[in-house]
Amino acid sequence: MNFKNLFVYWRTVLTVAEITLRHQWNDSFILFAILVQPMIIAVLALFMLRGLGGDYAMFVVVGSGLTGLWSSLLFISGNSINAERWQGTLESLVAIPTPFEVIIFGKNLANVVQSLISMTSSYLLAALLFGYTLKMVEPLLFLGSVLLSVFAFISFGLVIAPLFIMYRGIQQWQNAMEFPVYILAGFLFPIALLPNWTTPISYILPPYWAARALHETSTGAGDVQKVILAWGLMLIFSVIDLFIASKLFKVMLYKARVDATLETE
Amino acid sequence: MNSIEVKNLKRIYRATTGVIRRTTKEIVAVDDVSFEIKEGELFGLLGPNGAGKTTTVKVLATLLIPDAGEVRVKGLDIVKDANEIRKHIGFIFGGERGLYWRLSAIDNLRYFASLYHVDPEISKKRIPYLLDMVGLNGRGDERVQGYSRGMKQRLHVARTLLHDPDILFLDEPTIGLDPVGAREFREVIRNLQSEKKTILLTTHYMFEADSLCGRVAVIDKGLIVALDTPSALKKHVSDLSVVEVETFGVAEEVVEKIRNLPFVDALSVKDQDQRQLLLVQTKLGAEAVPDVMAALDGMRVGRVTVREPTLEDAYVRLVGGQV
């Protein structure tokens, strides 16, 4: 791939992300799911956390934000492939010169950015309502962690997306895929509480390093070196995931053309 | 030079059922299909439902892998060179699906233009041009969900022309359109042909193939049963006449009785609301009418006419009366 292709693909990713957002915002159900529902959850969470210390509250705020982000990626991005199949556009997205993974990258970007905006605005509103102070210990490092986390989540989501191309009934397994990542990536509690044998699994998940970087920069639990290490490993595993995803997309798209699963039954 | 070459194409669908005792059922959609389409030709593929038309188009559009045979588009192999082929083809599958209904026509086109790597500066000019060409000028900002079926079909044409492909696959593009919409759509196809595009058109409507296509292949049960110009195909039935009898609620046994009359070459039935039009192909011409009426045995009958055969009659004979 040369730089011209990279530029063209990046332009396509941005257009896909923009059109995905426009399409979703025209659906009142999705609008409820991404705007109203997170606000209700945030208001409830902060109401319950009013008596706790600032650091712990921030840990839970960031952790619950990450769970929302992962759920949105798994459900909205995953379902979007099935939605494309049902509306007859999946075939139009496959038989074109743009690689399908570039389109899914754009869709995932839209969903991750949308989730971040929705969560941030929700918690700001909730904090304002209850007069709660959410103090960010390392705001610049936190911002850097957010940007890298966007990349990490998109890459991780790309590894799962090919399954949605191949299997029409994969939706039944979505819930089963949701909780293992919450737990193994340490979104809501440290992975030290888990059995030792699960630790290597956590280490290869980019969302784990994202969660670590975000928790450490928001609560001040880690020093700069630890944060940089988390960033580096997040990047390495994200790039590995992108590589795995590109191979999986090739295999799954070929298999979908053999098994005729690009269309509805 | 040939734009499309299909040699001994075979495609099977496999459906697996059961969890513990898994059984796989095989359905042969395309058995042994061969044809070639020259550059700039408008080629028709005719056949009844389930004959293998759409499967053939989907293989050519790089959406399905063939089980056997060789398929080339612009000399490129459909399996190995799918990515390169995709730059040169456009396709429309009949029906309203395949568009984003909650988006405007312009957003739909902008999206697909980006996916086809059309430069944004070029697509800014091309999108209004295409909307004008398909008669949607001034309606581009409206959401597609408010469009009629005909408007959606025309938007499909605009979508498929965004990257100015050399080859177009049109799979039953006029299905479900009202007569005016279908006529306008055929005009769009004629215009595309005048631009020297290579077009593969599948259709149920014989008059459509007759008026548009240079050559026509008739496909039935996954096999090509005839391939020629529409006028040469009509010669298959040049020795026949067609007796058309309008009936009201004719029973299947009566249809079979007529079909079995010794002078009946082929018979098809067209349902038109409460009426059924029996199309009896026979060498006897008007002389067959009394025997056909006798077989109807006092049943309520409307108009009875005897006419010369059309391409549709040739098609009926070729596919054994399945319309």
Contacts between the chains, C-beta under 8 A, distances in Angstrom:
chain1	res1	chain2	res2	distance
A	8	B	117	5.4
A	11	B	114	6.9
A	11	B	120	7.5
A	12	B	114	5.1
A	12	B	115	6.4
A	12	B	117	7.2
A	15	B	110	7.1
A	15	B	111	6.5
A	15	B	114	3.9
A	16	B	111	7.4
A	16	B	114	7.2
A	16	B	115	7.7
A	19	B	100	7.7
A	19	B	103	6.9
A	19	B	107	6.2
A	19	B	110	7.3
A	19	B	111	4.5
A	22	B	103	6.4
A	22	B	107	6.3
A	23	B	100	5.7
A	23	B	102	5.5
A	23	B	103	5.6
A	26	B	102	4.0
A	26	B	103	7.2
A	26	B	143	7.5
A	27	B	102	6.2
A	87	B	97	5.9
A	87	B	98	7.5
A	87	B	99	7.8
A	87	B	100	7.3
A	87	B	101	7.3
A	88	B	93	7.2
A	88	B	95	7.3
A	88	B	97	2.8
A	88	B	98	4.3
A	89	B	97	7.6
A	89	B	98	5.7
A	89	B	99	7.1
A	89	B	100	6.7
A	91	B	58	7.8
A	91	B	61	7.7
A	91	B	63	5.4
A	91	B	93	7.3
A	91	B	98	7.5
A	92	B	98	5.6
A	92	B	112	7.3
A	92	B	159	7.8
A	93	B	115	7.0
A	94	B	62	7.9
A	94	B	63	6.6
A	95	B	61	5.2
A	95	B	62	5.0
A	95	B	63	5.4
A	95	B	86	5.6
A	95	B	89	7.5
A	95	B	91	6.8
A	96	B	86	5.6
A	96	B	112	7.8
A	96	B	115	5.0
A	96	B	116	6.0
A	97	B	83	6.7
A	97	B	86	5.1
A	97	B	87	5.0
A	97	B	115	7.7
A	97	B	116	6.3
A	97	B	117	5.9
A	98	B	115	4.7
A	98	B	116	7.5
A	98	B	117	6.9
A	103	B	115	6.9
A	254	B	65	7.2
A	257	B	62	7.5
A	257	B	63	6.3
A	257	B	64	5.6
A	257	B	65	4.6
A	258	B	64	8.0
A	258	B	65	4.8
A	259	B	14	7.4
A	260	B	13	5.9
A	260	B	64	6.0
A	262	B	63	5.9
